[in-house]
Amino acid sequence: MMLRVNLVLLAILVACALSLVTSRHQARKLFVELEREQTQTRAYDVEYGQLQIEQSTWAMPARVERIAREHLRMELPAAGRVEVIDGTPR
């Protein structure tokens, strides 16, 4: 009877030990994955900042005006041809 109890307790102990090892291994894998994703997030943040700078550079009014003049042969209209429209909703 005592031998059976000891065997059952031993089986429970082995099962708990295996469960502990499995859960720690899973936790380590998840931690590595989390670190990888955080590194990727930082890389995306840097790229986003660079793209914002690039966008603001490309959209500078002086640059847009220069391209309009040189490549599209556009020019500012004379003051008499400018019409101001009230943009408030009615």
C-alpha positions as CSV (number, residue, x, y, z in Angstrom):
1,M,0.0,0.0,0.0
2,M,2.8,2.4,1.0
3,L,4.7,1.5,-2.2
4,R,1.7,2.4,-4.3
5,V,1.3,5.8,-2.6
6,N,5.0,6.5,-3.2
7,L,4.7,5.5,-6.9
8,V,1.7,7.8,-7.3
9,L,3.5,10.6,-5.6
10,L,6.6,10.0,-7.7
11,A,4.5,10.1,-10.9
12,I,2.8,13.4,-9.8
13,L,6.3,14.8,-9.0
14,V,7.6,13.9,-12.4
15,A,4.5,15.3,-14.1
16,C,4.9,18.6,-12.2
17,A,8.6,18.7,-13.0
18,L,7.9,18.2,-16.7
19,S,5.2,20.8,-16.6
20,L,7.6,23.3,-15.0
21,V,10.3,22.7,-17.6
22,T,7.8,23.0,-20.4
23,S,6.3,26.2,-19.0
24,R,9.8,27.8,-18.5
25,H,10.8,26.8,-22.0
26,Q,7.6,28.4,-23.4
27,A,8.2,31.5,-21.3
28,R,11.8,31.8,-22.7
29,K,10.5,31.4,-26.3
30,L,7.9,34.0,-25.8
31,F,10.4,36.4,-24.2
32,V,12.7,36.0,-27.2
33,E,9.8,36.6,-29.5
34,L,8.8,39.7,-27.5
35,E,12.4,41.1,-27.8
36,R,12.4,40.5,-31.5
37,E,9.1,42.3,-31.9
38,Q,10.3,45.2,-29.8
39,T,13.4,45.5,-31.9
40,Q,11.2,45.5,-35.1
41,T,9.0,48.2,-33.5
42,R,12.0,50.4,-32.8
43,A,13.2,49.9,-36.4
44,Y,9.7,50.9,-37.7
45,D,9.7,54.0,-35.4
46,V,13.0,55.1,-36.9
47,E,11.8,54.5,-40.4
48,Y,8.6,56.4,-39.7
49,G,10.6,59.4,-38.4
50,Q,12.8,59.3,-41.5
51,L,9.7,59.2,-43.8
52,Q,8.1,62.1,-42.0
53,I,11.3,64.2,-42.6
54,E,11.4,63.1,-46.2
55,Q,7.7,64.0,-46.7
56,S,8.1,67.5,-45.1
57,T,11.1,68.0,-47.4
58,W,9.3,67.0,-50.5
59,A,6.3,69.1,-49.6
60,M,8.2,72.4,-49.0
61,P,6.4,75.2,-50.8
62,A,9.6,76.5,-52.3
63,R,10.3,73.1,-53.8
64,V,6.8,72.7,-55.1
65,E,6.9,76.2,-56.7
66,R,10.3,75.5,-58.3
67,I,9.1,72.2,-59.8
68,A,5.9,73.9,-61.1
69,R,8.0,76.7,-62.7
70,E,10.8,74.5,-64.2
71,H,9.0,71.3,-65.2
72,L,5.4,72.2,-65.7
73,R,6.1,75.8,-66.9
74,M,3.5,77.2,-64.5
75,E,3.6,80.7,-63.2
76,L,1.8,82.8,-60.6
77,P,-1.2,84.6,-62.0
78,A,-1.3,88.4,-62.1
79,A,-2.9,90.1,-59.1
80,G,-6.0,91.0,-61.1
81,R,-6.7,87.4,-62.0
82,V,-6.7,86.2,-58.4
83,E,-10.1,85.6,-56.9
84,V,-10.6,85.0,-53.2
85,I,-13.4,82.7,-52.2
86,D,-15.0,82.5,-48.8
87,G,-14.5,78.9,-47.7
88,T,-16.9,78.9,-44.7
89,P,-19.7,76.4,-44.9
90,R,-23.3,77.7,-45.3
